[in-house]
Amino acid sequence: MKKWLLSIGLALTLTACGGGDAPAPSTDEADTSTGGESSDEVFEVAVIPSQSTGEMETGLSNLESHLTDALGREVEVNQYPNYNAVVEALNYNHIDLAFLGPLTYLIAHEQSGAQAIITQEIDGEPYYYSYIITHSDSEWETLEDMLADREEVNFAFASNSSTSGHLIPGLELRNRGHYEDDLNNDFTQVQFAGSHDIVTTLVQDQSVQAGAVDSAILEALMKDDEANGGTLREDIKVIWQSDKLYQYPWVVPSEMTEEEIEDIRAAFYDVTDEEILRIFGGASSFVEADDTQYADVLEAAREFDMLKLEE
């Protein structure tokens, strides 16, 4: 499995979140083929870097093998270097299936009509939360406590395009009058760590005083840490929790046929591999999803003016 895949066209045009100014490919350069048209073509799957590469490598390799067997064709599963790269690849038909956060899915849906077709359940529920966390040694017990000391706080978000790692907690902080973006806020410093596990590590190490993470990823990290005799669960406390968020969708290009979609769904329904389930928030199963389940995130994204890729 190739851990980082960018086609030649994309390699020249895709930018990391919050950086770079290379132009997007023109529509003349875009691959206009429909995903899954020929069983001889490689079925390309892209995954956002919700966790660092090492955390996901085995599970993604197992998923690649499972989908190859289930779909009866060659499949490549690749973790892309940033959220924007996956959206651009989906928009220009360079991939057939993508694992996106709700916000990045909505950006792709707005730009190219990408469809949500499946998501994961965790403990039988297709929901997760955005958390703001701090170290257990902190005296803060609530978000209000932290905000009272905001001028002394180094705060870490995950990715600029992350739903639970930026959009939802950022909107909460904005509505309280303390945050507009990483340069305009009331904190000592705001940074984008790149993934939820890195935010968690920064908080545990007390390199930052607080951070925003995905609840399901945090719980999965804690379980792994406990299995290895670690103290992550004791070191972290939650001082704010969002309302329920519908789980990350698996997304296909708008041109994907219903027959192809049903084949993909069936392949995911049959996933039992523990390593695959672990890397997707400790999922218990995969279930059908559709566009209507992300209406709340869409409203938040419009309020925060985030339905576009970062330049």
Contacts in CASP RR format, 6 or more apart in sequence:
PFRMAT RR
TARGET T0000
AUTHOR 0000-0000-0000
METHOD contacts of the structure
MODEL  1
MKKWLLSIGLALTLTACGGGDAPAPSTDEADTSTGGESSDEVFEVAVIPS
QSTGEMETGLSNLESHLTDALGREVEVNQYPNYNAVVEALNYNHIDLAFL
GPLTYLIAHEQSGAQAIITQEIDGEPYYYSYIITHSDSEWETLEDMLADR
EEVNFAFASNSSTSGHLIPGLELRNRGHYEDDLNNDFTQVQFAGSHDIVT
TLVQDQSVQAGAVDSAILEALMKDDEANGGTLREDIKVIWQSDKLYQYPW
VVPSEMTEEEIEDIRAAFYDVTDEEILRIFGGASSFVEADDTQYADVLEA
AREFDMLKLEE
1 57 0 8 1.000
1 60 0 8 1.000
1 61 0 8 1.000
1 64 0 8 1.000
1 76 0 8 1.000
1 77 0 8 1.000
1 78 0 8 1.000
2 76 0 8 1.000
2 78 0 8 1.000
3 53 0 8 1.000
3 57 0 8 1.000
3 60 0 8 1.000
3 78 0 8 1.000
3 79 0 8 1.000
4 53 0 8 1.000
4 78 0 8 1.000
4 79 0 8 1.000
4 80 0 8 1.000
4 81 0 8 1.000
5 44 0 8 1.000
5 46 0 8 1.000
5 76 0 8 1.000
5 78 0 8 1.000
5 80 0 8 1.000
6 14 0 8 1.000
6 80 0 8 1.000
6 81 0 8 1.000
6 85 0 8 1.000
6 89 0 8 1.000
7 89 0 8 1.000
7 94 0 8 1.000
9 25 0 8 1.000
9 29 0 8 1.000
10 25 0 8 1.000
10 85 0 8 1.000
10 88 0 8 1.000
10 89 0 8 1.000
10 92 0 8 1.000
10 94 0 8 1.000
12 22 0 8 1.000
13 22 0 8 1.000
13 23 0 8 1.000
13 24 0 8 1.000
13 25 0 8 1.000
13 88 0 8 1.000
14 22 0 8 1.000
14 82 0 8 1.000
14 84 0 8 1.000
14 85 0 8 1.000
14 88 0 8 1.000
14 89 0 8 1.000
15 21 0 8 1.000
15 22 0 8 1.000
15 82 0 8 1.000
15 84 0 8 1.000
15 310 0 8 1.000
15 311 0 8 1.000
16 81 0 8 1.000
16 82 0 8 1.000
16 84 0 8 1.000
16 85 0 8 1.000
17 82 0 8 1.000
17 83 0 8 1.000
17 84 0 8 1.000
17 159 0 8 1.000
17 160 0 8 1.000
17 161 0 8 1.000
17 192 0 8 1.000
17 194 0 8 1.000
17 310 0 8 1.000
18 160 0 8 1.000
18 192 0 8 1.000
18 310 0 8 1.000
18 311 0 8 1.000
19 310 0 8 1.000
19 311 0 8 1.000
20 311 0 8 1.000
21 311 0 8 1.000
24 88 0 8 1.000
24 92 0 8 1.000
25 92 0 8 1.000
29 92 0 8 1.000
30 91 0 8 1.000
30 92 0 8 1.000
30 93 0 8 1.000
31 92 0 8 1.000
31 93 0 8 1.000
31 94 0 8 1.000
32 93 0 8 1.000
33 41 0 8 1.000
33 93 0 8 1.000
34 93 0 8 1.000
34 253 0 8 1.000
34 255 0 8 1.000
34 256 0 8 1.000
34 257 0 8 1.000
35 41 0 8 1.000
35 43 0 8 1.000
35 93 0 8 1.000
35 96 0 8 1.000
35 252 0 8 1.000
35 253 0 8 1.000
35 255 0 8 1.000
35 256 0 8 1.000
35 260 0 8 1.000
36 43 0 8 1.000
36 96 0 8 1.000
36 256 0 8 1.000
36 260 0 8 1.000
39 72 0 8 1.000
39 73 0 8 1.000
40 73 0 8 1.000
41 73 0 8 1.000
42 73 0 8 1.000
42 74 0 8 1.000
42 75 0 8 1.000
42 76 0 8 1.000
43 67 0 8 1.000
43 71 0 8 1.000
43 73 0 8 1.000
43 74 0 8 1.000
43 75 0 8 1.000
43 76 0 8 1.000
43 96 0 8 1.000
43 97 0 8 1.000
44 75 0 8 1.000
44 76 0 8 1.000
44 78 0 8 1.000
44 94 0 8 1.000
44 95 0 8 1.000
44 96 0 8 1.000
44 97 0 8 1.000
45 63 0 8 1.000
45 64 0 8 1.000
45 67 0 8 1.000
45 75 0 8 1.000
45 76 0 8 1.000
45 77 0 8 1.000
45 78 0 8 1.000
45 95 0 8 1.000
45 96 0 8 1.000
45 97 0 8 1.000
45 98 0 8 1.000
45 99 0 8 1.000
46 78 0 8 1.000
46 79 0 8 1.000
46 80 0 8 1.000
46 85 0 8 1.000
46 86 0 8 1.000
46 89 0 8 1.000
46 90 0 8 1.000
46 95 0 8 1.000
46 97 0 8 1.000
46 98 0 8 1.000
46 99 0 8 1.000
47 56 0 8 1.000
47 60 0 8 1.000
47 77 0 8 1.000
47 78 0 8 1.000
47 79 0 8 1.000
47 80 0 8 1.000
47 86 0 8 1.000
47 98 0 8 1.000
47 99 0 8 1.000
48 79 0 8 1.000
48 80 0 8 1.000
48 82 0 8 1.000
48 83 0 8 1.000
48 86 0 8 1.000
48 98 0 8 1.000
48 99 0 8 1.000
48 100 0 8 1.000
48 101 0 8 1.000
48 104 0 8 1.000
48 159 0 8 1.000
49 79 0 8 1.000
49 80 0 8 1.000
49 81 0 8 1.000
49 82 0 8 1.000
49 83 0 8 1.000
49 159 0 8 1.000
49 194 0 8 1.000
49 195 0 8 1.000
50 101 0 8 1.000
50 158 0 8 1.000
50 162 0 8 1.000
50 195 0 8 1.000
50 196 0 8 1.000
50 214 0 8 1.000
50 217 0 8 1.000
50 248 0 8 1.000
51 195 0 8 1.000
51 196 0 8 1.000
51 197 0 8 1.000
51 217 0 8 1.000
51 279 0 8 1.000
52 195 0 8 1.000
52 197 0 8 1.000
52 198 0 8 1.000
53 79 0 8 1.000
55 197 0 8 1.000
55 279 0 8 1.000
56 79 0 8 1.000
56 279 0 8 1.000
57 79 0 8 1.000
58 275 0 8 1.000
58 279 0 8 1.000
59 273 0 8 1.000
59 275 0 8 1.000
59 276 0 8 1.000
59 278 0 8 1.000
59 279 0 8 1.000
60 77 0 8 1.000
60 78 0 8 1.000
60 79 0 8 1.000
60 279 0 8 1.000
61 77 0 8 1.000
62 273 0 8 1.000
62 275 0 8 1.000
62 276 0 8 1.000
63 77 0 8 1.000
63 271 0 8 1.000
63 273 0 8 1.000
63 276 0 8 1.000
64 75 0 8 1.000
64 76 0 8 1.000
64 77 0 8 1.000
66 267 0 8 1.000
66 270 0 8 1.000
66 271 0 8 1.000
66 273 0 8 1.000
66 276 0 8 1.000
67 75 0 8 1.000
67 77 0 8 1.000
67 267 0 8 1.000
68 74 0 8 1.000
68 75 0 8 1.000
70 263 0 8 1.000
70 266 0 8 1.000
70 267 0 8 1.000
70 270 0 8 1.000
71 263 0 8 1.000
71 264 0 8 1.000
71 267 0 8 1.000
80 86 0 8 1.000
80 89 0 8 1.000
82 159 0 8 1.000
82 161 0 8 1.000
82 194 0 8 1.000
83 100 0 8 1.000
83 101 0 8 1.000
83 104 0 8 1.000
83 159 0 8 1.000
83 160 0 8 1.000
83 161 0 8 1.000
83 162 0 8 1.000
84 104 0 8 1.000
84 161 0 8 1.000
84 309 0 8 1.000
84 310 0 8 1.000
86 95 0 8 1.000
86 98 0 8 1.000
86 99 0 8 1.000
86 100 0 8 1.000
86 104 0 8 1.000
87 100 0 8 1.000
87 104 0 8 1.000
87 107 0 8 1.000
87 108 0 8 1.000
87 111 0 8 1.000
87 161 0 8 1.000
87 309 0 8 1.000
88 309 0 8 1.000
89 95 0 8 1.000
89 98 0 8 1.000
90 98 0 8 1.000
90 100 0 8 1.000
90 108 0 8 1.000
90 112 0 8 1.000
90 114 0 8 1.000
90 251 0 8 1.000
90 253 0 8 1.000
91 108 0 8 1.000
91 111 0 8 1.000
91 112 0 8 1.000
91 114 0 8 1.000
93 253 0 8 1.000
93 255 0 8 1.000
95 253 0 8 1.000
96 252 0 8 1.000
96 253 0 8 1.000
96 256 0 8 1.000
97 250 0 8 1.000
97 251 0 8 1.000
97 252 0 8 1.000
97 264 0 8 1.000
98 108 0 8 1.000
98 114 0 8 1.000
98 250 0 8 1.000
98 251 0 8 1.000
98 252 0 8 1.000
99 248 0 8 1.000
99 249 0 8 1.000
99 250 0 8 1.000
99 251 0 8 1.000
99 280 0 8 1.000
100 108 0 8 1.000
100 248 0 8 1.000
100 249 0 8 1.000
100 250 0 8 1.000
100 251 0 8 1.000
101 162 0 8 1.000
101 163 0 8 1.000
101 248 0 8 1.000
101 249 0 8 1.000
102 163 0 8 1.000
102 245 0 8 1.000
102 246 0 8 1.000
102 248 0 8 1.000
102 249 0 8 1.000
102 294 0 8 1.000
102 297 0 8 1.000
103 161 0 8 1.000
103 162 0 8 1.000
103 163 0 8 1.000
103 166 0 8 1.000
103 167 0 8 1.000
103 297 0 8 1.000
103 301 0 8 1.000
103 306 0 8 1.000
104 161 0 8 1.000
104 163 0 8 1.000
105 114 0 8 1.000
105 116 0 8 1.000
105 248 0 8 1.000
105 249 0 8 1.000
105 251 0 8 1.000
105 294 0 8 1.000
106 294 0 8 1.000
106 297 0 8 1.000
106 298 0 8 1.000
106 301 0 8 1.000
106 307 0 8 1.000
107 161 0 8 1.000
107 301 0 8 1.000
107 306 0 8 1.000
107 307 0 8 1.000
107 308 0 8 1.000
107 309 0 8 1.000
108 114 0 8 1.000
108 251 0 8 1.000
109 115 0 8 1.000
109 116 0 8 1.000
109 251 0 8 1.000
109 291 0 8 1.000
110 307 0 8 1.000
112 253 0 8 1.000
112 254 0 8 1.000
113 253 0 8 1.000
113 254 0 8 1.000
114 251 0 8 1.000
114 252 0 8 1.000
114 253 0 8 1.000
114 254 0 8 1.000
115 251 0 8 1.000
115 252 0 8 1.000
115 253 0 8 1.000
115 254 0 8 1.000
115 256 0 8 1.000
115 261 0 8 1.000
115 290 0 8 1.000
115 291 0 8 1.000
116 249 0 8 1.000
116 250 0 8 1.000
116 251 0 8 1.000
116 289 0 8 1.000
116 290 0 8 1.000
116 291 0 8 1.000
116 293 0 8 1.000
116 294 0 8 1.000
117 249 0 8 1.000
117 250 0 8 1.000
117 251 0 8 1.000
117 252 0 8 1.000
117 261 0 8 1.000
117 264 0 8 1.000
117 265 0 8 1.000
117 288 0 8 1.000
117 289 0 8 1.000
117 290 0 8 1.000
118 249 0 8 1.000
118 250 0 8 1.000
118 264 0 8 1.000
118 265 0 8 1.000
118 268 0 8 1.000
118 286 0 8 1.000
118 287 0 8 1.000
118 288 0 8 1.000
118 289 0 8 1.000
119 126 0 8 1.000
119 246 0 8 1.000
119 247 0 8 1.000
119 248 0 8 1.000
119 249 0 8 1.000
119 250 0 8 1.000
119 286 0 8 1.000
119 287 0 8 1.000
119 288 0 8 1.000
119 289 0 8 1.000
119 293 0 8 1.000
120 126 0 8 1.000
120 247 0 8 1.000
120 248 0 8 1.000
120 277 0 8 1.000
120 280 0 8 1.000
120 281 0 8 1.000
120 282 0 8 1.000
120 283 0 8 1.000
120 284 0 8 1.000
120 285 0 8 1.000
120 286 0 8 1.000
120 287 0 8 1.000
121 247 0 8 1.000
121 283 0 8 1.000
121 284 0 8 1.000
121 285 0 8 1.000
121 286 0 8 1.000
121 287 0 8 1.000
122 128 0 8 1.000
122 216 0 8 1.000
122 219 0 8 1.000
122 247 0 8 1.000
122 281 0 8 1.000
122 282 0 8 1.000
122 283 0 8 1.000
122 284 0 8 1.000
123 284 0 8 1.000
124 284 0 8 1.000
124 285 0 8 1.000
126 246 0 8 1.000
126 247 0 8 1.000
126 287 0 8 1.000
126 289 0 8 1.000
126 293 0 8 1.000
127 244 0 8 1.000
127 245 0 8 1.000
127 246 0 8 1.000
127 247 0 8 1.000
128 164 0 8 1.000
128 214 0 8 1.000
128 215 0 8 1.000
128 216 0 8 1.000
128 244 0 8 1.000
128 245 0 8 1.000
128 247 0 8 1.000
128 281 0 8 1.000
129 164 0 8 1.000
129 214 0 8 1.000
129 215 0 8 1.000
129 241 0 8 1.000
129 242 0 8 1.000
129 243 0 8 1.000
129 244 0 8 1.000
129 245 0 8 1.000
130 163 0 8 1.000
130 164 0 8 1.000
130 165 0 8 1.000
130 168 0 8 1.000
130 169 0 8 1.000
130 212 0 8 1.000
130 213 0 8 1.000
130 214 0 8 1.000
130 215 0 8 1.000
130 241 0 8 1.000
130 242 0 8 1.000
130 245 0 8 1.000
131 164 0 8 1.000
131 212 0 8 1.000
131 213 0 8 1.000
131 214 0 8 1.000
131 215 0 8 1.000
131 218 0 8 1.000
131 238 0 8 1.000
131 240 0 8 1.000
131 241 0 8 1.000
131 242 0 8 1.000
132 143 0 8 1.000
132 146 0 8 1.000
132 169 0 8 1.000
132 210 0 8 1.000
132 211 0 8 1.000
132 212 0 8 1.000
132 238 0 8 1.000
132 239 0 8 1.000
132 240 0 8 1.000
133 199 0 8 1.000
133 200 0 8 1.000
133 203 0 8 1.000
133 210 0 8 1.000
133 211 0 8 1.000
133 212 0 8 1.000
133 213 0 8 1.000
133 218 0 8 1.000
133 236 0 8 1.000
133 237 0 8 1.000
133 238 0 8 1.000
133 239 0 8 1.000
134 140 0 8 1.000
134 146 0 8 1.000
134 203 0 8 1.000
134 209 0 8 1.000
134 210 0 8 1.000
134 211 0 8 1.000
134 236 0 8 1.000
134 237 0 8 1.000
134 239 0 8 1.000
135 203 0 8 1.000
135 204 0 8 1.000
135 206 0 8 1.000
135 209 0 8 1.000
135 235 0 8 1.000
135 236 0 8 1.000
135 237 0 8 1.000
136 234 0 8 1.000
136 235 0 8 1.000
136 236 0 8 1.000
136 237 0 8 1.000
137 206 0 8 1.000
138 209 0 8 1.000
138 237 0 8 1.000
139 145 0 8 1.000
140 146 0 8 1.000
140 149 0 8 1.000
140 210 0 8 1.000
140 239 0 8 1.000
141 237 0 8 1.000
141 239 0 8 1.000
142 239 0 8 1.000
142 240 0 8 1.000
143 172 0 8 1.000
143 239 0 8 1.000
143 240 0 8 1.000
145 239 0 8 1.000
146 153 0 8 1.000
146 209 0 8 1.000
146 210 0 8 1.000
146 239 0 8 1.000
147 176 0 8 1.000
147 178 0 8 1.000
150 178 0 8 1.000
150 186 0 8 1.000
150 187 0 8 1.000
151 186 0 8 1.000
151 187 0 8 1.000
151 188 0 8 1.000
152 188 0 8 1.000
152 209 0 8 1.000
153 187 0 8 1.000
153 188 0 8 1.000
153 209 0 8 1.000
153 210 0 8 1.000
154 187 0 8 1.000
154 188 0 8 1.000
154 189 0 8 1.000
154 190 0 8 1.000
154 191 0 8 1.000
154 207 0 8 1.000
154 208 0 8 1.000
154 209 0 8 1.000
154 210 0 8 1.000
155 185 0 8 1.000
155 187 0 8 1.000
155 189 0 8 1.000
155 190 0 8 1.000
155 191 0 8 1.000
155 208 0 8 1.000
155 209 0 8 1.000
155 210 0 8 1.000
155 211 0 8 1.000
155 212 0 8 1.000
156 190 0 8 1.000
156 191 0 8 1.000
156 192 0 8 1.000
156 193 0 8 1.000
156 198 0 8 1.000
156 199 0 8 1.000
156 202 0 8 1.000
156 203 0 8 1.000
156 208 0 8 1.000
156 210 0 8 1.000
156 211 0 8 1.000
156 212 0 8 1.000
157 165 0 8 1.000
157 166 0 8 1.000
157 169 0 8 1.000
157 170 0 8 1.000
157 182 0 8 1.000
157 190 0 8 1.000
157 191 0 8 1.000
157 192 0 8 1.000
157 193 0 8 1.000
157 199 0 8 1.000
157 211 0 8 1.000
157 212 0 8 1.000
158 164 0 8 1.000
158 165 0 8 1.000
158 166 0 8 1.000
158 192 0 8 1.000
158 193 0 8 1.000
158 194 0 8 1.000
158 195 0 8 1.000
158 196 0 8 1.000
158 198 0 8 1.000
158 199 0 8 1.000
158 212 0 8 1.000
158 213 0 8 1.000
158 214 0 8 1.000
159 165 0 8 1.000
159 166 0 8 1.000
159 192 0 8 1.000
159 194 0 8 1.000
159 195 0 8 1.000
160 166 0 8 1.000
160 192 0 8 1.000
160 310 0 8 1.000
161 306 0 8 1.000
161 309 0 8 1.000
161 310 0 8 1.000
162 196 0 8 1.000
162 212 0 8 1.000
162 214 0 8 1.000
163 245 0 8 1.000
163 297 0 8 1.000
164 196 0 8 1.000
164 212 0 8 1.000
164 213 0 8 1.000
164 214 0 8 1.000
164 215 0 8 1.000
164 242 0 8 1.000
164 245 0 8 1.000
165 196 0 8 1.000
165 199 0 8 1.000
165 212 0 8 1.000
165 213 0 8 1.000
165 214 0 8 1.000
166 192 0 8 1.000
166 212 0 8 1.000
167 297 0 8 1.000
167 300 0 8 1.000
167 301 0 8 1.000
167 304 0 8 1.000
167 306 0 8 1.000
168 212 0 8 1.000
168 242 0 8 1.000
168 245 0 8 1.000
168 297 0 8 1.000
168 300 0 8 1.000
169 211 0 8 1.000
169 212 0 8 1.000
169 240 0 8 1.000
169 242 0 8 1.000
170 179 0 8 1.000
170 212 0 8 1.000
170 304 0 8 1.000
171 300 0 8 1.000
171 303 0 8 1.000
171 304 0 8 1.000
172 240 0 8 1.000
172 242 0 8 1.000
173 179 0 8 1.000
173 185 0 8 1.000
174 180 0 8 1.000
174 304 0 8 1.000
177 186 0 8 1.000
178 185 0 8 1.000
178 186 0 8 1.000
178 187 0 8 1.000
179 185 0 8 1.000
179 186 0 8 1.000
179 187 0 8 1.000
179 190 0 8 1.000
181 190 0 8 1.000
182 190 0 8 1.000
182 191 0 8 1.000
182 192 0 8 1.000
183 190 0 8 1.000
191 208 0 8 1.000
193 199 0 8 1.000
193 202 0 8 1.000
196 213 0 8 1.000
196 214 0 8 1.000
196 217 0 8 1.000
196 218 0 8 1.000
196 221 0 8 1.000
197 217 0 8 1.000
197 221 0 8 1.000
199 208 0 8 1.000
199 211 0 8 1.000
199 212 0 8 1.000
199 213 0 8 1.000
200 213 0 8 1.000
200 217 0 8 1.000
200 218 0 8 1.000
200 221 0 8 1.000
200 232 0 8 1.000
200 236 0 8 1.000
201 207 0 8 1.000
202 208 0 8 1.000
202 211 0 8 1.000
203 209 0 8 1.000
203 210 0 8 1.000
203 211 0 8 1.000
203 236 0 8 1.000
204 232 0 8 1.000
204 235 0 8 1.000
204 236 0 8 1.000
210 239 0 8 1.000
214 281 0 8 1.000
215 241 0 8 1.000
216 247 0 8 1.000
216 281 0 8 1.000
216 282 0 8 1.000
217 281 0 8 1.000
218 236 0 8 1.000
219 281 0 8 1.000
219 282 0 8 1.000
220 278 0 8 1.000
220 279 0 8 1.000
220 281 0 8 1.000
220 282 0 8 1.000
221 232 0 8 1.000
222 232 0 8 1.000
222 233 0 8 1.000
222 236 0 8 1.000
223 282 0 8 1.000
224 278 0 8 1.000
225 231 0 8 1.000
225 232 0 8 1.000
225 233 0 8 1.000
226 232 0 8 1.000
226 233 0 8 1.000
243 296 0 8 1.000
245 296 0 8 1.000
245 297 0 8 1.000
246 289 0 8 1.000
246 293 0 8 1.000
246 294 0 8 1.000
246 296 0 8 1.000
246 297 0 8 1.000
247 289 0 8 1.000
248 280 0 8 1.000
249 289 0 8 1.000
249 294 0 8 1.000
250 264 0 8 1.000
250 268 0 8 1.000
250 286 0 8 1.000
250 289 0 8 1.000
252 260 0 8 1.000
252 261 0 8 1.000
252 264 0 8 1.000
265 286 0 8 1.000
265 288 0 8 1.000
268 286 0 8 1.000
269 285 0 8 1.000
269 286 0 8 1.000
271 277 0 8 1.000
271 285 0 8 1.000
271 286 0 8 1.000
277 283 0 8 1.000
277 284 0 8 1.000
298 307 0 8 1.000
301 307 0 8 1.000
END
